[in-house]
């Protein structure tokens, strides 16, 4: 099976050889599939080491897109400043190569399933709520947690792209687990001074 996600990535790689990659370019390349594809591309860098300062705008864009989904919007919109965010060419090439690696893994686990769930308009909005929440956790200053919400978001967007209702259910369970992990880390950090005082 060949993911439609993979086809979109190939198209973007070809486009990158002609001009710099921007969020607006991704949106124009993917039309109605823009929500899922753009969110997926924006969060994948959080799986790998990235240059400082390159995560703020992508993370904010994910929150904005997630909110729009939660409100039932089907065509993505971003402020001009965010949409024109330009990925450095070398970074963009590395990003898309990393995406290729990720899609090879996803090809093995996804296919159209549980279409009643995948095509439900309420589920689309619920996915938007989950993506918004995970994006907030992603950009929150919680140490060592970036990969967790990233994986949850990726599972959701790929499930939407491939109409995989079963994968969506897995992503919901993962979202609950990620929330619990982040809450535990925040609680431990909050209690750390007291624990240090007790030990010392």
PyMOL commands that set and color helices and strands:
alter all, ss='L'
color gray80, all
select helices_A, chain A and resi 4-16+23-47+56-70+80-83+89-106+115-118+121-139+146-161+165-199
alter helices_A, ss='H'
color red, helices_A
select strands_A, chain A and resi 21-22+86-87
alter strands_A, ss='S'
color yellow, strands_A
deselect
rebuild
show_as cartoon
